């Protein structure tokens, strides 16, 4: 991917800053280790703060407690990987600002926080073990960049455009938040069974994949950012993180009713839909007969 574009002013480099001791409290009755492990595994590519997942799994009293961030001003990243993230974020800003303007609306840019180990967020204490996530409460994307090594080594999805796919997927959740989609789907959770809501969660995640494809479409059409092999890197990453692929690796078998992200085929197909159509309207996974 070409990285000679502008860098975003919305990246906060918090790497090396220590998190607030004590972490966070979730729910009134606490969570078992099994629930926490399940939430962390699911959150690798769920794309939303895993503490929200654990709050749902832990019961009605499971709202995460915000943890106040340090008041010290954040610096801008100066290393190559940090600047790469900044360029990708800037490109998503340019794309979504234009698309929202065309729709007669205004795009509010998210912040992206680089951290290491743990870091306080409005959704609770962020942990690197949870992978990248979006916190709707403060409209920030959080990434520990060591995750990109995991993406290459564990998920066998190397390449800078695979990393850009991850970032644009998280930004896709921010777009959903601005459109009111995340709030509406959260309300559905209160009156649905786990199996029913899993189907909603899959459509949320596939739409974020499609939005990532929409960004890639416009970034390529307007700024020619793709290099040979880039698209294949994104599709390889989407394949590697499908629920069926991950379940086969971890369990040896697949349980479709437990899917929360979508299968490898679905994730690839919706990213391709966004990339080929370049339209937000093409990403209406909620009205598709079959996601």
ROFI-594979 format. One record per residue (C-alpha): residue in three letters; z, x, y. Coordinates in nm, 4 decimals, always signed. Layout:
N
SITE rest        Z        X        Y
SITE  ALA        Z        X        Y
...
//
This chain:
291
SITE rest        Z        X        Y
SITE  UNK  +0.0000  +0.0000  +0.0000
SITE  UNK  -0.0850  +0.1263  +0.3477
SITE  UNK  +0.2318  +0.1999  +0.5409
SITE  UNK  +0.0930  +0.2958  +0.8805
SITE  UNK  +0.1880  -0.0356  +1.0414
SITE  UNK  +0.4706  -0.1021  +1.2836
SITE  UNK  +0.8327  -0.0958  +1.1708
SITE  UNK  +1.0567  -0.3983  +1.2072
SITE  UNK  +1.3473  -0.4025  +1.4501
SITE  UNK  +1.5347  -0.6323  +1.2106
SITE  UNK  +1.6388  -0.3774  +0.9473
SITE  UNK  +2.0067  -0.2812  +0.9431
SITE  UNK  +2.0754  +0.0424  +0.7592
SITE  UNK  +2.4314  +0.0032  +0.6297
SITE  UNK  +2.4019  +0.2515  +0.3453
SITE  UNK  +2.7125  +0.4601  +0.3155
SITE  UNK  +2.9338  +0.2061  +0.4896
SITE  UNK  +3.2216  +0.0932  +0.2749
SITE  UNK  +3.2731  -0.2723  +0.1951
SITE  UNK  +3.5894  -0.4653  +0.2725
SITE  UNK  +3.8539  -0.4069  +0.0012
SITE  UNK  +3.9435  -0.7027  -0.2161
SITE  UNK  +3.5983  -0.8535  -0.2473
SITE  UNK  +3.5925  -1.2302  -0.2341
SITE  UNK  +3.7450  -1.5370  -0.3927
SITE  UNK  +3.5260  -1.7888  -0.5715
SITE  UNK  +3.6615  -2.1292  -0.6601
SITE  UNK  +4.0160  -2.2406  -0.7184
SITE  UNK  +4.0376  -2.1809  -1.0895
SITE  UNK  +3.8654  -1.8452  -1.1148
SITE  UNK  +3.5693  -1.7502  -1.3325
SITE  UNK  +3.5546  -1.6092  -1.6802
SITE  UNK  +3.3839  -1.2785  -1.7474
SITE  UNK  +3.1077  -1.4597  -1.9348
SITE  UNK  +3.0266  -1.6720  -1.6325
SITE  UNK  +3.0163  -1.3692  -1.4042
SITE  UNK  +2.7882  -1.1775  -1.6412
SITE  UNK  +2.5602  -1.4804  -1.6706
SITE  UNK  +2.5401  -1.5156  -1.2949
SITE  UNK  +2.4642  -1.1471  -1.2431
SITE  UNK  +2.1924  -1.1441  -1.5082
SITE  UNK  +2.0375  -1.4605  -1.3671
SITE  UNK  +2.0544  -1.3329  -1.0118
SITE  UNK  +1.8450  -1.0211  -1.0750
SITE  UNK  +1.5426  -1.2149  -0.9588
SITE  UNK  +1.6904  -1.5495  -0.8673
SITE  UNK  +1.6577  -1.4249  -0.5140
SITE  UNK  +1.9620  -1.6054  -0.3773
SITE  UNK  +2.3096  -1.4594  -0.3415
SITE  UNK  +2.4631  -1.4612  -0.6943
SITE  UNK  +2.7964  -1.5739  -0.5521
SITE  UNK  +2.6293  -1.9063  -0.4824
SITE  UNK  +2.5233  -1.9166  -0.8473
SITE  UNK  +2.8785  -1.8396  -0.9570
SITE  UNK  +3.0135  -2.1046  -0.7240
SITE  UNK  +2.7946  -2.3634  -0.8948
SITE  UNK  +2.8938  -2.2428  -1.2406
SITE  UNK  +3.2597  -2.2285  -1.1466
SITE  UNK  +3.2953  -2.5912  -1.0391
SITE  UNK  +3.3272  -2.7994  -0.7261
SITE  UNK  +3.5661  -2.5618  -0.5515
SITE  UNK  +3.3283  -2.2709  -0.5825
SITE  UNK  +3.2094  -2.2171  -0.2274
SITE  UNK  +3.2001  -1.8433  -0.1572
SITE  UNK  +3.4369  -1.7177  +0.1092
SITE  UNK  +3.2591  -1.5336  +0.3935
SITE  UNK  +3.3619  -1.1724  +0.4415
SITE  UNK  +3.3456  -1.0359  +0.7924
SITE  UNK  +3.1047  -0.7460  +0.8377
SITE  UNK  +3.2032  -0.4316  +1.0288
SITE  UNK  +3.1520  -0.4489  +1.4040
SITE  UNK  +2.9866  -0.1078  +1.4192
SITE  UNK  +2.6195  -0.1207  +1.5256
SITE  UNK  +2.3654  -0.0631  +1.2516
SITE  UNK  +2.1202  +0.2243  +1.2600
SITE  UNK  +1.7502  +0.2089  +1.1772
SITE  UNK  +1.6380  +0.3743  +0.8533
SITE  UNK  +1.4788  +0.7156  +0.8942
SITE  UNK  +1.4009  +0.8097  +0.5317
SITE  UNK  +1.0682  +0.7282  +0.3670
SITE  UNK  +1.1867  +0.4403  +0.1484
SITE  UNK  +1.3862  +0.2843  +0.4307
SITE  UNK  +1.0899  +0.3024  +0.6648
SITE  UNK  +0.8658  +0.1562  +0.3945
SITE  UNK  +1.0949  -0.1460  +0.3699
SITE  UNK  +1.0845  -0.1748  +0.7478
SITE  UNK  +0.7028  -0.1726  +0.7512
SITE  UNK  +0.6845  -0.4400  +0.4809
SITE  UNK  +0.9357  -0.6585  +0.6649
SITE  UNK  +0.7392  -0.6177  +0.9893
SITE  UNK  +0.4240  -0.7291  +0.8120
SITE  UNK  +0.5952  -1.0404  +0.6768
SITE  UNK  +0.7135  -1.1130  +1.0311
SITE  UNK  +0.3599  -1.0939  +1.1683
SITE  UNK  +0.2257  -1.3180  +0.8924
SITE  UNK  +0.4905  -1.5899  +0.9015
SITE  UNK  +0.5091  -1.5943  +1.2801
SITE  UNK  +0.1377  -1.6722  +1.2927
SITE  UNK  +0.1543  -1.9336  +1.0166
SITE  UNK  +0.4493  -2.1142  +1.1759
SITE  UNK  +0.2715  -2.1062  +1.5127
SITE  UNK  -0.0358  -2.2657  +1.3558
SITE  UNK  +0.1902  -2.5398  +1.2196
SITE  UNK  +0.3373  -2.6012  +1.5658
SITE  UNK  +0.6712  -2.4411  +1.4868
SITE  UNK  +0.8572  -2.1172  +1.5584
SITE  UNK  +0.9435  -1.8584  +1.2962
SITE  UNK  +1.2944  -1.7166  +1.3206
SITE  UNK  +1.2859  -1.3679  +1.1744
SITE  UNK  +1.5468  -1.2775  +0.9122
SITE  UNK  +1.7498  -0.9599  +0.9175
SITE  UNK  +1.7249  -0.7229  +0.6231
SITE  UNK  +2.0337  -0.5203  +0.5373
SITE  UNK  +2.0138  -0.1983  +0.3361
SITE  UNK  +2.3459  -0.1260  +0.1686
SITE  UNK  +2.4851  +0.0832  -0.1120
SITE  UNK  +2.7419  -0.0300  -0.3651
SITE  UNK  +2.8877  -0.3319  -0.1885
SITE  UNK  +2.8707  -0.4930  +0.1523
SITE  UNK  +3.0278  -0.8003  +0.3172
SITE  UNK  +2.8032  -1.0986  +0.3836
SITE  UNK  +2.8401  -1.4569  +0.5012
SITE  UNK  +2.8059  -1.5519  +0.1328
SITE  UNK  +3.0830  -1.3173  +0.0196
SITE  UNK  +3.0894  -0.9556  -0.0886
SITE  UNK  +2.7431  -0.8364  -0.1870
SITE  UNK  +2.7225  -0.6106  -0.4918
SITE  UNK  +2.4375  -0.3771  -0.5833
SITE  UNK  +2.4686  -0.4898  -0.9465
SITE  UNK  +2.3395  -0.8316  -0.8417
SITE  UNK  +2.0049  -0.7001  -0.7217
SITE  UNK  +1.8312  -0.8064  -0.3987
SITE  UNK  +1.9323  -1.1469  -0.2648
SITE  UNK  +1.8946  -1.3794  +0.0306
SITE  UNK  +2.2010  -1.5334  +0.1921
SITE  UNK  +2.1112  -1.8611  +0.3667
SITE  UNK  +2.4456  -1.8699  +0.5505
SITE  UNK  +2.3566  -1.5704  +0.7696
SITE  UNK  +1.9786  -1.5723  +0.7119
SITE  UNK  +1.9764  -1.2140  +0.5885
SITE  UNK  +1.8127  -1.0354  +0.2964
SITE  UNK  +2.0339  -0.7765  +0.1263
SITE  UNK  +1.8940  -0.4874  -0.0784
SITE  UNK  +2.0500  -0.1842  -0.2404
SITE  UNK  +1.7475  +0.0426  -0.2693
SITE  UNK  +1.8675  +0.1801  -0.6022
SITE  UNK  +1.7295  -0.1457  -0.7387
SITE  UNK  +1.3776  -0.0120  -0.6989
SITE  UNK  +1.4604  +0.2597  -0.9514
SITE  UNK  +1.5802  -0.0153  -1.1850
SITE  UNK  +1.2568  -0.2031  -1.1255
SITE  UNK  +1.0624  +0.1007  -1.2421
SITE  UNK  +1.2846  +0.2174  -1.5259
SITE  UNK  +1.4254  -0.1032  -1.6757
SITE  UNK  +1.1556  -0.3533  -1.5906
SITE  UNK  +0.8685  -0.1006  -1.6131
SITE  UNK  +0.7179  -0.2255  -1.2895
SITE  UNK  +0.6618  +0.0844  -1.0731
SITE  UNK  +0.4695  +0.1078  -0.7489
SITE  UNK  +0.5225  +0.0437  -0.3821
SITE  UNK  +0.3518  -0.2952  -0.3917
SITE  UNK  +0.5869  -0.4094  -0.6682
SITE  UNK  +0.8645  -0.3270  -0.4213
SITE  UNK  +0.6815  -0.5131  -0.1460
SITE  UNK  +0.6573  -0.8137  -0.3797
SITE  UNK  +1.0362  -0.8155  -0.4196
SITE  UNK  +1.0895  -0.8019  -0.0430
SITE  UNK  +0.8305  -1.0723  +0.0276
SITE  UNK  +0.9841  -1.2954  -0.2416
SITE  UNK  +1.3225  -1.2755  -0.0672
SITE  UNK  +1.1553  -1.3491  +0.2664
SITE  UNK  +0.9961  -1.6457  +0.0889
SITE  UNK  +1.3462  -1.7838  +0.0371
SITE  UNK  +1.4074  -1.7445  +0.4094
SITE  UNK  +1.0923  -1.9470  +0.4772
SITE  UNK  +1.2256  -2.2151  +0.2413
SITE  UNK  +1.5531  -2.2114  +0.4310
SITE  UNK  +1.3777  -2.2604  +0.7655
SITE  UNK  +1.1777  -2.5482  +0.6199
SITE  UNK  +1.4937  -2.7211  +0.4970
SITE  UNK  +1.3944  -2.6868  +0.1316
SITE  UNK  +1.7021  -2.4931  +0.0240
SITE  UNK  +1.9366  -2.7474  +0.1787
SITE  UNK  +1.7607  -3.0383  +0.0079
SITE  UNK  +1.7623  -2.8736  -0.3338
SITE  UNK  +2.1293  -2.7801  -0.2957
SITE  UNK  +2.2081  -3.1492  -0.2374
SITE  UNK  +2.0278  -3.2376  -0.5598
SITE  UNK  +2.2652  -3.0133  -0.7538
SITE  UNK  +2.5508  -3.2561  -0.6964
SITE  UNK  +2.3841  -3.5380  -0.8906
SITE  UNK  +2.1902  -3.3548  -1.1592
SITE  UNK  +2.2732  -3.2160  -1.4983
SITE  UNK  +2.2446  -2.8419  -1.5510
SITE  UNK  +1.9217  -2.8886  -1.7450
SITE  UNK  +1.7705  -3.1055  -1.4714
SITE  UNK  +1.8703  -2.8676  -1.1958
SITE  UNK  +1.7311  -2.5695  -1.3866
SITE  UNK  +1.3902  -2.7340  -1.3511
SITE  UNK  +1.4429  -2.7630  -0.9742
SITE  UNK  +1.5532  -2.3986  -0.9576
SITE  UNK  +1.2343  -2.2915  -1.1346
SITE  UNK  +1.0246  -2.4712  -0.8739
SITE  UNK  +1.2254  -2.3090  -0.5923
SITE  UNK  +1.1647  -1.9636  -0.7364
SITE  UNK  +0.7970  -2.0219  -0.8083
SITE  UNK  +0.7455  -2.1411  -0.4521
SITE  UNK  +0.9028  -1.8176  -0.3249
SITE  UNK  +0.6591  -1.6285  -0.5493
SITE  UNK  +0.3729  -1.8324  -0.4038
SITE  UNK  +0.4937  -1.7608  -0.0489
SITE  UNK  +0.4951  -1.3906  -0.1388
SITE  UNK  +0.1310  -1.4326  -0.2405
SITE  UNK  +0.0540  -1.6098  +0.0883
SITE  UNK  +0.1936  -1.3110  +0.2767
SITE  UNK  -0.0144  -1.0681  +0.0674
SITE  UNK  -0.3273  -1.2767  +0.1311
SITE  UNK  -0.2956  -1.2631  +0.5083
SITE  UNK  -0.1730  -0.9025  +0.5150
SITE  UNK  -0.4868  -0.8005  +0.3280
SITE  UNK  -0.7271  -1.0243  +0.5212
SITE  UNK  -0.6025  -0.9273  +0.8656
SITE  UNK  -0.4643  -0.5771  +0.8195
SITE  UNK  -0.6253  -0.4480  +0.4979
SITE  UNK  -0.2948  -0.3203  +0.3595
SITE  UNK  -0.3825  -0.3202  -0.0116
SITE  UNK  -0.4950  -0.0103  -0.1950
SITE  UNK  -0.6568  -0.0001  -0.5408
SITE  UNK  -0.4049  -0.1089  -0.8040
SITE  UNK  -0.1624  -0.2740  -0.5598
SITE  UNK  -0.2247  -0.6297  -0.6728
SITE  UNK  -0.1824  -0.5249  -1.0343
SITE  UNK  +0.1567  -0.3734  -0.9454
SITE  UNK  +0.2779  -0.7054  -0.8054
SITE  UNK  +0.1479  -0.8990  -1.1049
SITE  UNK  +0.3109  -0.6503  -1.3414
SITE  UNK  +0.6422  -0.7036  -1.1643
SITE  UNK  +0.6032  -1.0826  -1.1780
SITE  UNK  +0.5303  -1.0583  -1.5513
SITE  UNK  +0.8271  -0.8316  -1.6180
SITE  UNK  +1.0766  -1.0688  -1.4583
SITE  UNK  +0.9691  -1.3968  -1.6153
SITE  UNK  +1.2526  -1.5831  -1.7846
SITE  UNK  +1.0789  -1.5771  -2.1209
SITE  UNK  +1.0236  -1.2012  -2.1048
SITE  UNK  +1.3811  -1.1312  -1.9980
SITE  UNK  +1.5256  -1.3640  -2.2629
SITE  UNK  +1.3201  -1.2033  -2.5377
SITE  UNK  +1.4520  -0.8640  -2.4311
SITE  UNK  +1.8164  -0.9723  -2.4071
SITE  UNK  +1.8448  -1.2451  -2.6739
SITE  UNK  +1.5484  -1.1959  -2.9010
SITE  UNK  +1.4442  -1.5583  -2.8509
SITE  UNK  +1.3472  -1.7951  -2.5688
SITE  UNK  +1.5333  -2.1057  -2.4467
SITE  UNK  +1.2988  -2.2843  -2.2011
SITE  UNK  +1.5629  -2.5391  -2.0910
SITE  UNK  +1.7714  -2.2518  -1.9533
SITE  UNK  +1.4897  -2.1118  -1.7367
SITE  UNK  +1.5862  -2.0824  -1.3689
SITE  UNK  +1.3003  -1.8651  -1.2416
SITE  UNK  +0.9941  -1.9560  -1.4450
SITE  UNK  +0.8034  -1.7879  -1.7232
SITE  UNK  +0.5965  -1.4738  -1.6751
SITE  UNK  +0.2799  -1.6829  -1.6824
SITE  UNK  +0.4161  -1.9211  -1.4179
SITE  UNK  +0.5313  -1.6457  -1.1849
SITE  UNK  +0.1981  -1.4660  -1.2046
SITE  UNK  +0.0062  -1.7912  -1.1613
SITE  UNK  +0.1954  -1.9016  -0.8507
SITE  UNK  +0.1781  -1.5586  -0.6888
SITE  UNK  -0.1973  -1.5632  -0.7536
SITE  UNK  -0.2200  -1.9141  -0.6082
SITE  UNK  -0.0621  -1.7984  -0.2852
SITE  UNK  -0.2719  -1.4830  -0.2774
SITE  UNK  -0.6013  -1.6598  -0.3425
SITE  UNK  -0.5424  -1.9664  -0.1249
SITE  UNK  -0.3384  -1.8138  +0.1562
SITE  UNK  -0.1934  -2.1562  +0.2364
SITE  UNK  +0.1646  -2.2800  +0.2502
SITE  UNK  +0.0399  -2.6218  +0.1404
SITE  UNK  -0.0935  -2.4673  -0.1796
SITE  UNK  +0.2640  -2.3671  -0.2672
SITE  UNK  +0.4029  -2.7181  -0.3162
SITE  UNK  +0.5529  -2.6475  -0.6564
SITE  UNK  +0.7710  -2.9568  -0.6295
SITE  UNK  +0.4778  -3.1974  -0.6572
SITE  UNK  +0.2915  -3.0030  -0.9228
SITE  UNK  +0.2853  -3.1982  -1.2495
SITE  UNK  +0.3718  -2.8831  -1.4394
SITE  UNK  +0.5087  -2.5772  -1.2600
//
